[in-house]
Amino acid sequence: MILIHSKSKTPCEIESFARAWTRTVPLVIVSNAYPDLDAKRVKMLGNIRMIIYGNYGIRAAATAMQETFRRIIADGGVQNVHKDILPVDEIFRIQNMEDVKAAEARILR
């Protein structure tokens, strides 16, 4: 795969390159700078096989954390926000904590 990127503020260069690319090696893009370049539009180009959504997860997480702490400060505690966030058990499930604990027990024997 070949990662293509452009410093242009629009996806025109990316689209132009993708249209001109006739080789069998697939293309990859990082769409952070081009929010209007959606999956449907990319698919129409035909040879881009992967879209990397770079830092969207961390940006969304940071946005949620900022909002959560704004609420905690405004409310003077967690009494209202706790019902709107994942329970600790779900965090442990996502982290496969059961497997981590099992591995820890094996190592510490």
DSSP file with accessible surface (Angstrom, degrees, kcal/mol):
  #  RESIDUE AA STRUCTURE BP1 BP2  ACC     N-H-->O    O-->H-N    N-H-->O    O-->H-N    TCO  KAPPA ALPHA  PHI   PSI    X-CA   Y-CA   Z-CA
    1    1 A M              0   0  121      0, 0.0     2,-0.5     0, 0.0    26,-0.2   0.000 360.0 360.0 360.0 151.5    0.0    0.0    0.0
    2    2 A I  E     -a   27   0A  62     24,-2.2    26,-2.6    23,-0.0     2,-0.5  -0.980 360.0-141.3-122.1 125.1    1.0    3.6   -0.6
    3    3 A L  E     -a   28   0A 102     -2,-0.5     2,-0.4    24,-0.2    26,-0.2  -0.742  19.7-165.7 -84.6 123.4    0.0    6.3    1.8
    4    4 A I  E     +a   29   0A  15     24,-3.0    26,-0.6    -2,-0.5     2,-0.3  -0.895  13.4 166.2-111.1 144.5   -0.9    9.5   -0.1
    5    5 A H        -     0   0  116     -2,-0.4     2,-0.3    24,-0.1    26,-0.1  -0.978  15.5-162.2-151.2 157.8   -1.2   12.8    1.6
    6    6 A S        -     0   0    8     -2,-0.3    27,-0.1     2,-0.1    -2,-0.0  -0.995  22.9-144.9-144.2 147.6   -1.4   16.5    0.7
    7    7 A K        +     0   0  198     -2,-0.3    -1,-0.0     2,-0.0     0, 0.0   0.436  67.4 118.6 -89.3   0.1   -1.0   19.7    2.6
    8    8 A S  S    S-     0   0   36      1,-0.1    -2,-0.1     2,-0.1     6,-0.0  -0.284  71.7-130.2 -63.0 150.8   -3.7   21.3    0.5
    9    9 A K  S    S+     0   0  188     25,-0.0    -1,-0.1     2,-0.0    -2,-0.0   0.564  92.4  52.0 -80.0  -9.2   -6.8   22.5    2.4
   10   10 A T  S >  S-     0   0   65     24,-0.1     3,-0.6    26,-0.0     4,-0.3  -0.878  87.4-120.1-122.6 161.5   -9.0   20.6   -0.1
   11   11 A P  T 3> S+     0   0   14      0, 0.0     4,-2.8     0, 0.0     5,-0.3   0.375  81.3 108.9 -82.2   9.6   -8.9   16.9   -1.2
   12   12 A C  H 3> S+     0   0   75      1,-0.2     4,-2.8     2,-0.2     5,-0.2   0.881  78.0  47.6 -55.1 -45.5   -8.4   17.9   -4.8
   13   13 A E  H <> S+     0   0  119     -3,-0.6     4,-2.6     2,-0.2    -1,-0.2   0.903 112.8  49.6 -64.5 -39.6   -4.8   16.7   -5.0
   14   14 A I  H  > S+     0   0    6     -4,-0.3     4,-2.7     2,-0.2    -2,-0.2   0.943 114.0  44.9 -62.5 -48.9   -5.7   13.4   -3.3
   15   15 A E  H  X S+     0   0   16     -4,-2.8     4,-2.4     2,-0.2    -2,-0.2   0.911 113.3  50.6 -63.4 -41.2   -8.6   12.8   -5.7
   16   16 A S  H  X S+     0   0   71     -4,-2.8     4,-1.9    -5,-0.3    -2,-0.2   0.931 112.4  46.3 -63.6 -45.4   -6.4   13.8   -8.7
   17   17 A F  H  X S+     0   0   88     -4,-2.6     4,-1.6     1,-0.2    -2,-0.2   0.933 112.2  51.0 -62.5 -45.5   -3.6   11.4   -7.7
   18   18 A A  H  < S+     0   0    1     -4,-2.7    -2,-0.2     1,-0.2    -1,-0.2   0.899 110.2  49.3 -61.1 -40.3   -6.0    8.6   -7.0
   19   19 A R  H  < S+     0   0  161     -4,-2.4    -1,-0.2     1,-0.2    -2,-0.2   0.875 113.8  46.3 -65.9 -35.0   -7.7    9.0  -10.4
   20   20 A A  H  < S+     0   0   72     -4,-1.9     2,-0.5    -5,-0.2    -1,-0.2   0.705  88.2 101.2 -80.8 -19.1   -4.3    9.0  -12.1
   21   21 A W     <  +     0   0   50     -4,-1.6     6,-0.1    -3,-0.2    -4,-0.0  -0.533  37.4 164.0 -74.5 116.8   -3.0    6.0  -10.2
   22   22 A T        +     0   0  127     -2,-0.5    -1,-0.2    25,-0.0    -4,-0.0   0.402  38.2 106.6-114.1   1.0   -3.2    2.9  -12.5
   23   23 A R  S    S-     0   0  176      2,-0.1    -2,-0.0     1,-0.1     0, 0.0  -0.258  75.8-120.4 -76.8 167.6   -0.9    0.5  -10.7
   24   24 A T  S    S+     0   0  144      2,-0.1    -1,-0.1    -2,-0.0    -3,-0.0   0.640  82.2 105.0 -84.6 -14.9   -2.2   -2.5   -8.7
   25   25 A V  S    S-     0   0   58      1,-0.1    -2,-0.1   -24,-0.1   -23,-0.0  -0.533  75.9-124.7 -67.5 123.4   -0.7   -1.3   -5.4
   26   26 A P        -     0   0   35      0, 0.0   -24,-2.2     0, 0.0     2,-0.3  -0.320  18.7-126.9 -72.8 157.1   -3.6    0.0   -3.4
   27   27 A L  E     -ab   2  48A   0     20,-2.3    22,-2.6   -26,-0.2    23,-1.1  -0.719  15.6-161.1-103.4 153.4   -3.7    3.5   -1.9
   28   28 A V  E     -ab   3  50A   9    -26,-2.6   -24,-3.0    -2,-0.3     2,-0.3  -0.978   8.6-167.6-129.6 142.6   -4.2    4.7    1.7
   29   29 A I  E     -ab   4  51A   3     21,-2.1    23,-3.2    -2,-0.4     2,-0.6  -0.926  21.4-141.8-128.9 157.6   -5.3    8.1    2.8
   30   30 A V  E     - b   0  52A  30    -26,-0.6     3,-0.5    -2,-0.3    23,-0.2  -0.978  19.0-168.4-113.3 112.0   -5.5   10.0    6.1
   31   31 A S    >   +     0   0    8     21,-1.3     3,-1.9    -2,-0.6     6,-0.2   0.335  51.8 110.8 -91.2  11.0   -8.6   12.0    5.9
   32   32 A N  T 3  S+     0   0   37     20,-0.4    -1,-0.2     1,-0.3    21,-0.1   0.856  81.7  46.0 -53.3 -40.9   -8.2   14.3    8.9
   33   33 A A  T 3  S+     0   0   53     -3,-0.5    -1,-0.3     1,-0.2    -2,-0.1   0.555 112.7  53.5 -80.5  -7.4   -7.6   17.4    6.8
   34   34 A Y    X   +     0   0    6     -3,-1.9     3,-2.0     1,-0.1    -1,-0.2  -0.598  55.1 167.0-129.8  73.0  -10.6   16.7    4.5
   35   35 A P  T 3  S+     0   0   98      0, 0.0    -1,-0.1     0, 0.0    -2,-0.1   0.783  79.0  59.6 -61.5 -22.0  -13.8   16.1    6.5
   36   36 A D  T 3  S+     0   0  127      1,-0.1     2,-1.8     2,-0.1     5,-0.1   0.623  80.6  90.6 -81.0 -10.6  -15.9   16.4    3.3
   37   37 A L    <   -     0   0    4     -3,-2.0    -1,-0.1    -6,-0.2    -3,-0.1  -0.592  68.0-179.2 -85.8  82.2  -14.0   13.5    1.7
   38   38 A D     >  -     0   0   85     -2,-1.8     4,-2.4     1,-0.1     5,-0.2  -0.226  42.3 -98.0 -83.8 171.4  -16.4   10.8    3.0
   39   39 A A  H  > S+     0   0   55      1,-0.2     4,-2.8     2,-0.2     5,-0.2   0.860 121.6  54.2 -58.5 -37.6  -16.3    7.0    2.4
   40   40 A K  H  > S+     0   0  159      2,-0.2     4,-1.7     1,-0.2    -1,-0.2   0.936 110.4  45.8 -64.0 -44.5  -18.7    7.1   -0.5
   41   41 A R  H  > S+     0   0   87      1,-0.2     4,-0.7     2,-0.2    -2,-0.2   0.901 113.6  49.7 -65.3 -40.3  -16.7    9.7   -2.3
   42   42 A V  H >X S+     0   0    5     -4,-2.4     3,-1.2     1,-0.2     4,-0.7   0.920 107.4  54.5 -64.3 -43.2  -13.5    7.7   -1.6
   43   43 A K  H >< S+     0   0  173     -4,-2.8     3,-1.1     1,-0.3    -1,-0.2   0.871 100.2  60.6 -59.9 -36.4  -15.1    4.5   -2.9
   44   44 A M  H 3< S+     0   0  150     -4,-1.7    -1,-0.3     1,-0.3    -2,-0.2   0.780  93.8  64.6 -63.4 -24.3  -16.0    6.2   -6.2
   45   45 A L  H << S-     0   0   25     -3,-1.2    -1,-0.3    -4,-0.7    -2,-0.2   0.794  95.2-151.5 -70.5 -27.8  -12.2    6.8   -6.8
   46   46 A G  S << S+     0   0   41     -3,-1.1    -1,-0.1    -4,-0.7    -3,-0.1   0.039  72.7  61.0  90.2 -27.3  -11.8    3.0   -6.9
   47   47 A N        +     0   0   24     -5,-0.2   -20,-2.3    -2,-0.1     2,-0.7   0.381  68.4 102.1-122.4   7.0   -8.3    2.4   -5.8
   48   48 A I  E     +b   27   0A  14     -6,-0.4   -20,-0.2   -22,-0.2    -2,-0.2  -0.835  42.2 176.5 -89.6 117.2   -8.1    3.7   -2.2
   49   49 A R  E     +     0   0A 158    -22,-2.6     2,-0.3    -2,-0.7   -21,-0.2   0.569  59.4  33.0-100.2 -12.7   -8.3    0.6    0.0
   50   50 A M  E     -b   28   0A  86    -23,-1.1   -21,-2.1     2,-0.0     2,-0.5  -0.993  54.5-162.0-148.6 139.3   -7.9    2.2    3.4
   51   51 A I  E     -b   29   0A  36     -2,-0.3     2,-0.6   -23,-0.2   -21,-0.2  -0.991  14.8-152.3-117.6 125.2   -8.9    5.4    5.2
   52   52 A I  E     -b   30   0A  68    -23,-3.2   -21,-1.3    -2,-0.5   -20,-0.4  -0.872   3.9-160.3 -97.6 123.3   -7.0    6.2    8.4
   53   53 A Y    >   -     0   0  121     -2,-0.6     3,-2.3     1,-0.2     4,-0.4  -0.090  25.2-171.0 -95.6  35.6   -9.1    8.3   10.7
   54   54 A G  T 3   +     0   0   48      1,-0.3     3,-0.4     2,-0.1    -1,-0.2   0.329  62.3   1.5  19.4-103.4   -5.9    9.3   12.5
   55   55 A N  T 3> S+     0   0   68      1,-0.2     4,-2.3    -3,-0.1    -1,-0.3   0.213  94.2 108.1-101.8  17.1   -6.6   11.3   15.7
   56   56 A Y  H <> S+     0   0   84     -3,-2.3     4,-2.5     1,-0.2     5,-0.2   0.881  79.0  52.3 -64.5 -38.6  -10.4   11.3   15.7
   57   57 A G  H  > S+     0   0   57     -4,-0.4     4,-2.6    -3,-0.4    -1,-0.2   0.957 112.8  43.0 -62.4 -48.1  -10.6    8.8   18.6
   58   58 A I  H  > S+     0   0  116     -4,-0.2     4,-2.7     1,-0.2    -2,-0.2   0.885 113.9  51.9 -68.6 -34.7   -8.3   10.8   20.9
   59   59 A R  H  X S+     0   0  121     -4,-2.3     4,-2.3     2,-0.2    -1,-0.2   0.919 111.6  46.7 -67.3 -40.2   -9.9   14.1   20.0
   60   60 A A  H  X S+     0   0   62     -4,-2.5     4,-2.5    -5,-0.2    -2,-0.2   0.912 112.7  50.1 -66.2 -41.2  -13.4   12.7   20.8
   61   61 A A  H  X S+     0   0   43     -4,-2.6     4,-2.6    -5,-0.2    -2,-0.2   0.928 111.0  48.7 -62.9 -43.6  -12.1   11.3   24.0
   62   62 A A  H  X S+     0   0   39     -4,-2.7     4,-2.7     2,-0.2    -1,-0.2   0.905 110.4  51.7 -63.7 -40.0  -10.5   14.6   25.0
   63   63 A T  H  X S+     0   0   87     -4,-2.3     4,-2.3     1,-0.2    -1,-0.2   0.938 111.6  47.0 -60.4 -45.8  -13.7   16.4   24.1
   64   64 A A  H  X S+     0   0   56     -4,-2.5     4,-2.6     1,-0.2    -2,-0.2   0.898 111.8  50.7 -64.4 -39.9  -15.7   14.0   26.3
   65   65 A M  H  X S+     0   0  100     -4,-2.6     4,-2.6     2,-0.2     5,-0.2   0.927 109.6  50.1 -65.1 -42.8  -13.2   14.4   29.2
   66   66 A Q  H  X S+     0   0  112     -4,-2.7     4,-2.2     1,-0.2    -2,-0.2   0.937 113.2  46.2 -59.9 -45.5  -13.4   18.2   29.0
   67   67 A E  H  X S+     0   0   94     -4,-2.3     4,-2.2     2,-0.2    -2,-0.2   0.911 111.6  52.0 -64.3 -41.9  -17.2   18.1   29.1
   68   68 A T  H  X S+     0   0   31     -4,-2.6     4,-2.4     1,-0.2    -2,-0.2   0.941 112.1  44.9 -60.9 -46.9  -17.2   15.6   32.0
   69   69 A F  H  X S+     0   0  120     -4,-2.6     4,-2.6     2,-0.2     5,-0.2   0.849 109.0  56.5 -71.1 -29.9  -14.9   17.7   34.1
   70   70 A R  H  X S+     0   0  138     -4,-2.2     4,-2.7    -5,-0.2    -1,-0.2   0.932 110.3  46.3 -60.4 -43.9  -16.8   20.9   33.3
   71   71 A R  H  X S+     0   0   66     -4,-2.2     4,-2.8     2,-0.2     6,-0.3   0.903 110.9  51.3 -65.5 -42.2  -19.9   19.2   34.7
   72   72 A I  H  X>S+     0   0   37     -4,-2.4     5,-1.9     2,-0.2     4,-1.2   0.936 113.5  44.9 -61.5 -43.9  -18.1   17.9   37.8
   73   73 A I  H  <5S+     0   0  137     -4,-2.6     3,-0.4     2,-0.2    -2,-0.2   0.941 115.2  47.2 -65.2 -46.2  -16.8   21.4   38.5
   74   74 A A  H  <5S+     0   0   83     -4,-2.7    -2,-0.2     1,-0.2    -1,-0.2   0.887 118.0  41.9 -63.0 -38.2  -20.2   23.0   37.9
   75   75 A D  H  <5S-     0   0   55     -4,-2.8    -1,-0.2     2,-0.2    -2,-0.2   0.566 107.1-124.2 -85.8 -12.2  -22.1   20.4   40.0
   76   76 A G  T  <5S+     0   0   69     -4,-1.2     2,-0.3    -3,-0.4    -3,-0.2   0.777  80.7   8.1  73.9  24.8  -19.5   20.4   42.7
   77   77 A G  S   <S-     0   0   20     -5,-1.9     3,-0.4    -6,-0.3     4,-0.3  -0.932  93.3 -76.3 157.9-175.1  -19.0   16.6   42.4
   78   78 A V  S  > S+     0   0   85     -2,-0.3     4,-2.1     1,-0.2    -6,-0.1   0.369  84.8 111.8 -95.1   5.7  -19.8   13.5   40.4
   79   79 A Q  T  4 S+     0   0  102      1,-0.2    -1,-0.2     2,-0.2     4,-0.2   0.770  89.3  28.4 -56.0 -27.4  -23.3   13.1   41.7
   80   80 A N  T  4 S+     0   0   67     -3,-0.4     3,-0.5     2,-0.1    -1,-0.2   0.792 118.9  51.9-102.0 -33.8  -24.9   13.9   38.3
   81   81 A V  T >4 S+     0   0    2     -4,-0.3     3,-2.0     1,-0.2     4,-0.4   0.788  89.4  77.5 -78.9 -25.2  -22.2   12.8   35.8
   82   82 A H  G >< S+     0   0  114     -4,-2.1     3,-0.9     1,-0.3    -1,-0.2   0.821  90.4  55.9 -59.0 -30.4  -21.7    9.3   37.1
   83   83 A K  G 3  S+     0   0  130     -3,-0.5    -1,-0.3     1,-0.2    -2,-0.1   0.670 104.9  53.7 -76.4 -13.7  -24.9    8.0   35.4
   84   84 A D  G <  S+     0   0   94     -3,-2.0     2,-0.3    -4,-0.2    -1,-0.2   0.349  99.4  70.9-102.7   4.0  -23.8    9.2   32.0
   85   85 A I  S <  S-     0   0   87     -3,-0.9     0, 0.0    -4,-0.4     0, 0.0  -0.797  93.1 -84.0-120.3 162.3  -20.4    7.5   31.8
   86   86 A L        -     0   0   97     -2,-0.3    -2,-0.1     1,-0.1     2,-0.1  -0.349  47.6-113.1 -61.5 141.9  -19.4    3.9   31.4
   87   87 A P    >>  -     0   0   84      0, 0.0     4,-1.5     0, 0.0     3,-1.0  -0.396  26.4-111.8 -71.2 155.5  -19.3    1.8   34.6
   88   88 A V  H 3> S+     0   0   93      1,-0.3     4,-2.6     2,-0.2     5,-0.2   0.870 116.5  62.5 -56.8 -37.3  -15.8    0.7   35.8
   89   89 A D  H 3> S+     0   0  129      1,-0.2     4,-2.0     2,-0.2    -1,-0.3   0.871 102.1  50.7 -58.1 -36.0  -16.8   -3.0   35.0
   90   90 A E  H <> S+     0   0   58     -3,-1.0     4,-2.6     2,-0.2    -1,-0.2   0.888 107.8  52.3 -70.3 -37.0  -17.2   -2.0   31.3
   91   91 A I  H  X S+     0   0   67     -4,-1.5     4,-2.1     2,-0.2    -2,-0.2   0.939 109.9  49.4 -61.5 -44.3  -13.7   -0.4   31.3
   92   92 A F  H  <>S+     0   0   91     -4,-2.6     5,-2.8     1,-0.2     4,-0.3   0.897 110.2  51.2 -62.6 -37.7  -12.3   -3.6   32.8
   93   93 A R  H ><5S+     0   0  152     -4,-2.0     3,-1.6    -5,-0.2    -2,-0.2   0.945 109.2  49.8 -64.6 -45.3  -14.1   -5.6   30.1
   94   94 A I  H 3<5S+     0   0   92     -4,-2.6    -1,-0.2     1,-0.3    -2,-0.2   0.883 112.5  48.3 -60.7 -36.6  -12.7   -3.4   27.3
   95   95 A Q  T 3<5S-     0   0  103     -4,-2.1    -1,-0.3    -5,-0.2    -2,-0.2   0.442 109.4-124.4 -82.6  -0.9   -9.2   -3.8   28.8
   96   96 A N  T X>5 +     0   0  100     -3,-1.6     4,-1.9    -4,-0.3     3,-0.6   0.913  45.9 170.5  54.8  44.5   -9.6   -7.6   29.1
   97   97 A M  H 3>< +     0   0   44     -5,-2.8     4,-3.1     1,-0.3     5,-0.2   0.824  67.8  62.2 -60.5 -30.9   -8.8   -7.2   32.7
   98   98 A E  H 3> S+     0   0  169     -6,-0.3     4,-2.1     1,-0.2    -1,-0.3   0.934 107.3  44.4 -60.5 -43.2   -9.7  -10.8   33.5
   99   99 A D  H <> S+     0   0  102     -3,-0.6     4,-2.6     2,-0.2    -1,-0.2   0.881 112.0  52.9 -67.1 -38.6   -6.9  -11.9   31.1
  100  100 A V  H  X S+     0   0   73     -4,-1.9     4,-2.7     2,-0.2    -2,-0.2   0.938 110.2  47.5 -62.1 -45.6   -4.5   -9.4   32.7
  101  101 A K  H  X S+     0   0  119     -4,-3.1     4,-2.5     2,-0.2    -2,-0.2   0.891 111.7  50.8 -63.5 -39.7   -5.3  -10.7   36.2
  102  102 A A  H  X S+     0   0   44     -4,-2.1     4,-2.1    -5,-0.2    -1,-0.2   0.922 112.1  46.5 -64.3 -43.5   -4.8  -14.3   35.0
  103  103 A A  H  X S+     0   0   28     -4,-2.6     4,-2.5     2,-0.2    -2,-0.2   0.912 111.5  52.0 -64.6 -41.1   -1.4  -13.4   33.4
  104  104 A E  H  X S+     0   0   92     -4,-2.7     4,-2.5     1,-0.2    -2,-0.2   0.924 108.5  50.6 -61.1 -42.8   -0.4  -11.5   36.5
  105  105 A A  H  < S+     0   0   56     -4,-2.5     4,-0.5     1,-0.2    -1,-0.2   0.901 110.9  49.2 -63.3 -39.9   -1.3  -14.5   38.7
  106  106 A R  H >< S+     0   0  145     -4,-2.1     3,-0.7     1,-0.2    -1,-0.2   0.916 114.0  45.5 -64.3 -42.6    0.8  -16.8   36.4
  107  107 A I  H 3< S+     0   0  137     -4,-2.5    -2,-0.2     1,-0.2    -1,-0.2   0.898 112.5  50.2 -69.6 -38.3    3.8  -14.5   36.5
  108  108 A L  T 3<        0   0  131     -4,-2.5    -1,-0.2    -5,-0.2    -2,-0.2   0.455 360.0 360.0 -84.4   0.1    3.7  -13.9   40.3
  109  109 A R    <         0   0  224     -3,-0.7    -3,-0.1    -4,-0.5    -4,-0.0  -0.169 360.0 360.0 -63.6 360.0    3.5  -17.6   41.2
